[in-house]
Amino acid sequence: MGEKLEVYATGLRCIKCGATYSTGERFSVCPKCHGLFEVEYDFDLMQEKFQKSELQGTQAQGLWRYEKALPVRGEFKITFGEGYTPLIETTRLVDAPKLIAKLDYIAPTSSFKDRGSTVAVSKANELQVDVVAIDSTGNAAASLSAYAAKARIPCYAFVPSTTEPEKIAQMSANGATVVKVKGTRQDAHDVIEAAYRKYGWYYCGFMVSPYAIEGTKTIAYEICEQMKWEPPDWIIFPVGTGSGIVGCAKGLQELQRIGWIDQIPRLVCIQAEGCAPIYNGFRAGANDTPPQLLAP
């Protein structure tokens, strides 16, 4: 248990219809329109009571050094010390004036997903949920199951039947109940959606959970702090579903709102050719990324 700290989150707002709810609710999506939620904050109060000077000498706390910018009361946090991963300058990868890599694979489960898991499971702990559930092709479920195990919350992981055995083994080793679903990742999502609605499980899918995004936003906080609050001109982000870059963008916007940075870097999204729905959607001029835009 940690020291009780004031939380500046004011609630959940649906980005589709604008409906607002308390962060004490267990909704995964908006009950009115099924839109996604965003956690909102009292930025005036944050600007007044959260100062950069508080961060000095707190690197060992990992991403929870930014606890005042997270929507969970500190006494409920579940952490393995994730975050505050190093920035390493490299001149050998590409021909660029200055390229700095953030080594976010240096994480408890070897994935940046740990950022989202620590906040999502901490919120589940605060809400006193009985079960957490997630659909995944591997990394997110492996990560979430580790944090759920530490919180002593049962975890159900729904995965496509083609998921690599090594990833399934990692989930199982963390104590998760793994359910293999025949078909695609979308099929796995459809099955888990029916299951968590029927059984009342707390859904933590990284494409949906507003609290997972709150964890990944700390990438932006760390980059800016590590660069002495002079962020780079560009941040280049490899993505799958895009939860990482969405979180990074939110973090940058918040830092500008509270006056910690002056300019927001340009964000670049990169996807692997074999699975590039965001890239394909952008090239097609779409406003979203329907399944038919997936590369074959």
C-alpha positions as CSV (number, residue, x, y, z in Angstrom):
1,M,0.0,0.0,0.0
2,G,1.3,3.4,-0.9
3,E,0.6,7.0,0.3
4,K,-2.8,8.3,-0.6
5,L,-2.6,11.0,-3.2
6,E,-5.2,13.2,-4.7
7,V,-6.4,12.1,-8.1
8,Y,-7.1,14.8,-10.7
9,A,-9.2,12.6,-13.0
10,T,-12.7,14.1,-13.3
11,G,-14.4,11.3,-15.1
12,L,-14.9,9.4,-18.4
13,R,-16.2,11.0,-21.5
14,C,-17.4,9.1,-24.6
15,I,-15.5,10.4,-27.6
16,K,-18.5,9.5,-29.9
17,C,-21.5,10.9,-28.2
18,G,-20.0,13.1,-25.4
19,A,-21.8,11.3,-22.5
20,T,-19.9,11.5,-19.2
21,Y,-19.5,9.0,-16.4
22,S,-17.6,8.6,-13.1
23,T,-14.3,6.7,-13.1
24,G,-16.0,4.6,-10.5
25,E,-18.1,2.9,-13.2
26,R,-17.1,-0.5,-14.6
27,F,-18.1,0.3,-18.2
28,S,-15.7,-0.8,-21.0
29,V,-17.5,1.3,-23.6
30,C,-20.3,3.9,-23.5
31,P,-23.6,2.2,-22.6
32,K,-25.5,4.7,-24.8
33,C,-23.6,4.4,-28.1
34,H,-20.9,1.8,-27.6
35,G,-18.3,4.5,-28.2
36,L,-14.8,4.6,-26.6
37,F,-14.1,6.5,-23.4
38,E,-11.4,9.0,-22.7
39,V,-10.3,9.8,-19.1
40,E,-10.6,13.6,-18.5
41,Y,-8.7,15.6,-15.9
42,D,-8.8,19.0,-14.1
43,F,-5.8,20.4,-15.9
44,D,-6.0,23.7,-14.0
45,L,-5.6,21.9,-10.7
46,M,-2.9,19.7,-12.1
47,Q,-1.0,22.7,-13.3
48,E,-1.3,24.2,-9.9
49,K,-0.4,21.2,-7.8
50,F,1.8,18.9,-10.0
51,Q,5.3,20.4,-10.5
52,K,8.2,19.1,-12.4
53,S,10.4,19.5,-9.3
54,E,8.5,16.6,-7.7
55,L,10.0,14.2,-10.2
56,Q,13.6,14.7,-9.2
57,G,15.2,11.5,-7.8
58,T,12.1,9.4,-8.4
59,Q,13.3,7.4,-11.4
60,A,13.1,4.2,-9.4
61,Q,9.3,4.5,-9.3
62,G,9.0,3.9,-13.0
63,L,6.0,5.3,-14.7
64,W,4.2,5.7,-11.4
65,R,6.3,8.8,-10.8
66,Y,3.5,10.4,-12.8
67,E,0.9,9.1,-10.3
68,K,-0.9,12.5,-10.1
69,A,-1.5,12.3,-13.9
70,L,-3.1,8.8,-13.6
71,P,-6.7,7.9,-12.7
72,V,-6.0,5.5,-9.9
73,R,-5.5,6.1,-6.2
74,G,-2.0,5.2,-5.2
75,E,-2.9,2.7,-2.5
76,F,-4.4,0.4,-5.2
77,K,-1.5,0.4,-7.7
78,I,-0.2,-3.0,-9.0
79,T,3.3,-2.6,-10.3
80,F,6.5,-4.5,-11.2
81,G,8.5,-1.3,-11.5
82,E,7.7,-0.8,-15.2
83,G,8.5,2.4,-17.1
84,Y,11.3,4.9,-17.2
85,T,13.0,2.9,-20.0
86,P,16.3,4.4,-21.4
87,L,16.8,6.6,-24.4
88,I,19.8,5.5,-26.5
89,E,21.3,7.6,-29.3
90,T,22.2,5.6,-32.3
91,T,23.8,6.5,-35.6
92,R,23.9,3.1,-37.2
93,L,20.3,2.3,-38.0
94,V,19.5,5.1,-40.5
95,D,21.2,8.1,-42.0
96,A,19.7,10.8,-39.8
97,P,21.1,13.9,-38.0
98,K,20.2,12.4,-34.6
99,L,18.2,9.2,-33.9
100,I,17.3,8.3,-30.4
101,A,15.7,4.9,-29.6
102,K,13.5,4.3,-26.5
103,L,14.1,0.8,-25.4
104,D,10.6,-0.1,-24.2
105,Y,11.2,-3.8,-24.6
106,I,13.1,-3.5,-21.3
107,A,9.9,-4.2,-19.3
108,P,8.8,-6.9,-16.8
109,T,7.1,-9.0,-19.5
110,S,9.4,-7.7,-22.4
111,S,6.6,-5.6,-23.8
112,F,5.5,-1.9,-23.7
113,K,2.0,-3.4,-23.0
114,D,3.1,-3.4,-19.3
115,R,2.4,0.3,-19.2
116,G,-1.2,-0.3,-20.0
117,S,-1.5,-3.4,-17.8
118,T,-0.2,-1.7,-14.7
119,V,-2.8,1.1,-14.9
120,A,-5.7,-1.1,-16.1
121,V,-5.2,-3.8,-13.4
122,S,-4.6,-1.1,-10.8
123,K,-8.0,0.4,-11.7
124,A,-9.5,-3.1,-11.6
125,N,-8.1,-3.5,-8.1
126,E,-9.5,-0.1,-7.1
127,L,-12.9,-1.1,-8.5
128,Q,-12.7,-4.5,-6.7
129,V,-13.6,-6.5,-9.8
130,D,-13.8,-10.2,-9.6
131,V,-12.4,-11.2,-13.0
132,V,-10.5,-9.4,-15.7
133,A,-10.6,-10.5,-19.4
134,I,-8.8,-9.7,-22.6
135,D,-8.6,-10.8,-26.2
136,S,-5.1,-10.8,-27.7
137,T,-2.7,-12.4,-30.1
138,G,-0.1,-12.6,-27.4
139,N,1.7,-9.7,-25.8
140,A,-1.2,-7.8,-24.2
141,A,-2.7,-10.9,-22.7
142,A,0.7,-12.2,-21.4
143,S,1.3,-8.8,-19.8
144,L,-2.2,-8.3,-18.3
145,S,-2.2,-11.9,-16.9
146,A,1.1,-11.1,-15.0
147,Y,-0.4,-8.0,-13.3
148,A,-3.6,-9.8,-12.6
149,A,-1.7,-12.6,-10.9
150,K,0.1,-10.0,-8.7
151,A,-3.3,-8.4,-7.9
152,R,-4.8,-11.9,-7.2
153,I,-7.5,-11.3,-9.8
154,P,-8.5,-14.2,-12.0
155,C,-7.8,-13.5,-15.7
156,Y,-9.4,-14.9,-18.8
157,A,-7.4,-14.6,-22.1
158,F,-9.2,-15.3,-25.4
159,V,-6.8,-15.8,-28.3
160,P,-7.0,-17.0,-31.9
161,S,-6.2,-20.7,-32.2
162,T,-3.2,-19.8,-34.4
163,T,-1.5,-17.9,-31.6
164,E,2.1,-19.0,-31.0
165,P,2.4,-21.7,-28.3
166,E,5.2,-19.7,-26.6
167,K,2.8,-16.8,-26.0
168,I,0.1,-19.1,-24.7
169,A,2.6,-20.7,-22.4
170,Q,3.5,-17.3,-21.0
171,M,-0.2,-16.5,-20.3
172,S,-0.7,-19.9,-18.7
173,A,2.4,-19.5,-16.5
174,N,0.9,-16.3,-15.2
175,G,-2.2,-18.2,-14.1
176,A,-4.5,-17.0,-16.9
177,T,-7.3,-19.2,-18.1
178,V,-6.6,-19.3,-21.9
179,V,-9.5,-19.8,-24.3
180,K,-8.5,-20.6,-27.9
181,V,-11.0,-19.4,-30.5
182,K,-11.1,-20.9,-34.0
183,G,-10.8,-18.1,-36.6
184,T,-9.4,-14.6,-36.7
185,R,-8.6,-12.0,-34.0
186,Q,-12.0,-10.5,-34.7
187,D,-13.6,-13.9,-34.0
188,A,-11.8,-14.0,-30.6
189,H,-13.1,-10.5,-29.9
190,D,-16.7,-11.4,-30.7
191,V,-16.5,-14.4,-28.4
192,I,-15.0,-12.5,-25.5
193,E,-17.5,-9.7,-25.9
194,A,-20.4,-12.1,-25.5
195,A,-18.6,-13.7,-22.5
196,Y,-17.9,-10.6,-20.6
197,R,-21.4,-9.2,-21.1
198,K,-22.9,-12.5,-19.9
199,Y,-20.7,-13.1,-16.9
200,G,-19.9,-9.5,-15.9
201,W,-16.2,-9.7,-16.3
202,Y,-14.1,-6.5,-16.4
203,Y,-12.9,-6.1,-20.0
204,C,-9.3,-4.8,-20.4
205,G,-8.8,-5.0,-24.1
206,F,-6.1,-2.5,-25.1
207,M,-8.1,-1.3,-28.1
208,V,-11.0,-0.3,-25.8
209,S,-9.8,0.2,-22.2
210,P,-9.3,3.9,-21.4
211,Y,-7.1,2.9,-18.5
212,A,-4.6,1.0,-20.8
213,I,-4.2,4.2,-22.8
214,E,-3.5,6.1,-19.6
215,G,-0.6,3.8,-19.0
216,T,0.8,4.1,-22.6
217,K,0.6,7.9,-22.4
218,T,3.5,7.8,-19.9
219,I,5.8,7.1,-22.9
220,A,5.4,10.8,-23.8
221,Y,5.9,11.9,-20.2
222,E,9.2,10.0,-20.0
223,I,10.5,11.1,-23.4
224,C,10.0,14.7,-22.5
225,E,11.4,14.4,-19.1
226,Q,14.5,12.5,-20.3
227,M,15.1,15.2,-22.9
228,K,14.8,17.9,-20.2
229,W,11.3,19.0,-21.4
230,E,12.6,19.8,-24.9
231,P,10.8,17.1,-26.9
232,P,12.2,15.9,-30.3
233,D,10.9,17.2,-33.6
234,W,9.5,13.8,-34.5
235,I,8.4,10.6,-32.7
236,I,8.2,7.5,-34.9
237,F,6.0,4.8,-33.5
238,P,5.7,1.2,-34.8
239,V,2.1,0.1,-34.2
240,G,-0.3,-2.8,-34.5
241,T,-3.7,-1.6,-33.4
242,G,-2.3,1.8,-32.5
243,S,-2.8,1.9,-28.8
244,G,0.7,3.0,-28.2
245,I,0.7,6.0,-30.5
246,V,-2.7,7.0,-29.3
247,G,-1.5,7.0,-25.7
248,C,1.7,8.9,-26.7
249,A,-0.4,11.6,-28.4
250,K,-2.6,11.9,-25.3
251,G,0.4,12.3,-23.1
252,L,1.9,15.0,-25.3
253,Q,-1.4,16.9,-25.4
254,E,-1.6,16.8,-21.6
255,L,1.9,18.0,-21.1
256,Q,1.2,21.0,-23.3
257,R,-2.1,21.7,-21.4
258,I,-0.2,21.9,-18.1
259,G,2.6,24.0,-19.6
260,W,5.4,21.5,-19.3
261,I,6.2,21.5,-23.0
262,D,5.7,24.2,-25.6
263,Q,5.5,22.2,-28.9
264,I,4.0,18.8,-29.7
265,P,6.3,16.6,-31.9
266,R,5.1,15.3,-35.2
267,L,4.0,11.7,-34.8
268,V,4.7,9.1,-37.4
269,C,2.9,5.7,-37.5
270,I,4.7,2.7,-39.0
271,Q,3.1,-0.7,-39.7
272,A,4.5,-4.0,-40.9
273,E,3.5,-4.7,-44.5
274,G,1.9,-8.0,-43.6
275,C,-0.7,-6.4,-41.2
276,A,-1.2,-2.7,-41.9
277,P,-4.9,-1.8,-41.5
278,I,-4.1,1.8,-40.4
279,Y,-1.7,2.3,-43.3
280,N,-4.1,0.8,-45.8
281,G,-7.0,2.9,-44.4
282,F,-4.9,6.1,-44.7
283,R,-4.0,5.3,-48.3
284,A,-7.6,4.6,-49.1
285,G,-8.7,7.9,-47.6
286,A,-10.9,6.1,-45.0
287,N,-11.9,7.7,-41.7
288,D,-11.7,4.3,-40.0
289,T,-10.0,0.9,-40.7
290,P,-12.6,-1.7,-41.6
291,P,-11.4,-5.3,-41.8
292,Q,-11.4,-5.4,-45.6
293,L,-8.4,-3.0,-45.6
294,L,-6.3,-5.6,-43.9
295,A,-3.3,-6.7,-46.0
296,P,-3.7,-10.3,-47.3
